[in-house]
Amino acid sequence: MSIFTEEKILRLPEVKTKTGIARSTIYKLIAVGDFPAPVSLGARAVGWLESDVNQWIASRRSH
């Protein structure tokens, strides 16, 4: 049994759609520590773990 689970990586357009917030707002929230940081996918590409984005959304529902 593998200790790793299959995790989907979301690119920025998917994150924007899923959260309903703009690119600039996402990066402002990252800068102040209020949004999950992206993971590096290469020299000029990043993505977000879907589970991190889902947890962030869930935390917003309780506000």
C-alpha positions in Angstrom: 0.0 0.0 0.0 1.3 3.4 -1.0 1.5 6.2 1.6 0.8 8.7 -1.1 -2.7 9.4 -2.3 -3.5 10.7 -5.7 -3.8 14.5 -5.4 -5.1 16.7 -8.2 -3.1 19.9 -8.9 -5.2 22.9 -9.9 -3.8 25.5 -12.2 -4.7 29.2 -11.7 -7.8 29.3 -14.0 -9.3 26.3 -12.0 -8.4 28.0 -8.7 -10.1 31.2 -9.8 -13.2 29.3 -10.9 -13.4 27.2 -7.8 -12.9 30.2 -5.4 -14.6 32.9 -7.3 -11.7 35.3 -6.7 -9.3 37.1 -9.0 -5.7 36.3 -9.6 -4.5 39.5 -7.9 -6.6 38.8 -4.9 -5.3 35.2 -4.7 -1.7 36.4 -4.7 -2.5 39.2 -2.1 -4.0 36.5 0.2 -0.9 34.3 -0.3 1.4 37.2 0.6 -0.4 37.8 3.9 -0.7 34.1 4.7 -4.4 33.8 4.1 -4.4 31.4 1.1 -2.5 28.2 0.4 0.9 28.8 -1.3 1.3 27.2 -4.7 3.6 24.3 -5.4 6.3 24.6 -8.1 5.6 22.6 -11.2 8.6 23.8 -13.2 10.6 26.9 -14.0 7.6 29.0 -14.8 4.6 27.0 -13.6 2.8 26.6 -10.3 -0.3 24.9 -9.1 -2.3 24.4 -6.0 -3.2 21.1 -4.3 -6.9 20.7 -4.6 -7.2 19.5 -1.0 -5.5 22.8 0.2 -8.0 24.9 -1.9 -10.9 22.8 -0.6 -9.8 23.3 3.0 -9.5 27.0 2.5 -13.0 27.2 1.0 -14.4 25.1 3.9 -12.7 27.5 6.4 -14.4 30.4 4.7 -17.8 28.9 5.1 -17.5 29.0 8.9 -16.9 32.8 8.9 
